[in-house]
Amino acid sequence: MLTGKQKRFLRSEAHHLNPIFQVGKGGVNQNLIKQIEDALEARELIKVSVLKNCFEDRHEVAEELAEGAGAELVQVIGNVIILYKESEENKKLVLPE
């Protein structure tokens, strides 16, 4: 579980990132979750965009993605979801205590 200080740090790190995945009318599926897991292993911190044609609520999408990928949900702001998962092999971010 992330502390408030850690979430603040991750939000500042994610500010300059562009969303690398989009969730559309197809919603969340296993293929998307697998790709997000791989991206999190490589990058640790990613943004996911929820398109207007997505029928699910963006908060539900965020919970499904975080749970499916085993990641921490940092923030849902507008239609953008920020996810974090510590990498096993190439750790880049050092979280504050």
C-alpha positions in Angstrom: 0.0 0.0 0.0 1.3 3.4 -1.0 1.5 6.3 1.5 0.3 9.8 0.6 3.8 11.0 0.3 4.7 8.1 -2.1 1.6 8.8 -4.2 2.5 12.5 -4.4 6.0 11.6 -5.6 4.6 9.2 -8.2 2.1 11.8 -9.5 4.9 14.2 -10.0 7.0 11.6 -11.8 4.0 10.7 -14.0 3.1 14.3 -14.9 5.4 14.3 -18.0 4.4 10.8 -19.2 2.0 10.2 -22.1 -0.7 7.5 -21.9 0.6 4.4 -23.6 -2.7 2.4 -23.5 -6.3 3.2 -24.2 -9.4 1.5 -22.9 -12.3 1.9 -25.4 -15.7 0.3 -25.9 -14.1 -3.2 -25.7 -13.4 -2.5 -22.0 -10.8 -4.4 -19.9 -9.8 -7.8 -21.2 -7.1 -10.3 -20.4 -4.9 -9.2 -23.4 -4.9 -5.6 -22.2 -4.1 -6.7 -18.6 -1.1 -8.8 -19.9 0.2 -5.9 -22.0 -0.1 -3.6 -19.0 1.8 -6.1 -16.8 4.6 -6.2 -19.3 4.8 -2.4 -19.6 4.8 -2.0 -15.8 7.7 -4.5 -15.5 9.6 -2.4 -18.1 8.6 1.1 -16.9 7.2 0.8 -13.3 4.9 3.8 -13.9 2.4 4.2 -16.7 -0.6 6.2 -17.7 -3.7 4.6 -19.3 -6.3 6.7 -21.1 -10.1 5.9 -20.9 -11.8 6.8 -24.1 -15.2 8.5 -24.2 -16.8 5.4 -25.9 -15.9 3.1 -22.9 -19.1 1.9 -21.4 -17.6 1.2 -17.9 -17.0 3.8 -15.3 -13.4 5.0 -15.3 -13.0 4.2 -11.6 -14.1 0.6 -12.2 -11.7 0.4 -15.1 -8.9 1.6 -12.9 -9.7 -0.9 -10.2 -9.9 -3.8 -12.7 -6.6 -2.9 -14.3 -4.8 -2.4 -10.9 -6.2 -5.7 -9.6 -5.5 -7.7 -12.8 -1.9 -6.4 -13.2 -1.1 -6.6 -9.4 -0.3 -2.9 -9.5 -1.0 0.1 -7.2 -3.6 2.6 -8.4 -1.9 6.0 -7.9 -4.5 8.3 -9.3 -7.6 8.7 -11.6 -7.7 12.2 -12.9 -10.1 13.0 -15.7 -10.0 10.1 -18.1 -6.4 9.2 -17.2 -5.3 6.4 -14.9 -1.9 6.3 -13.3 -0.6 2.8 -12.3 2.6 1.8 -10.5 4.2 -1.5 -9.9 7.7 -2.0 -8.6 9.9 -3.8 -11.2 11.5 -7.1 -10.3 14.5 -6.8 -12.6 15.1 -3.1 -13.6 14.1 -0.9 -10.7 14.2 2.7 -11.7 12.1 4.7 -9.1 13.1 5.0 -5.5 10.0 5.8 -3.4 10.3 8.1 -0.4 9.7 6.5 3.0 
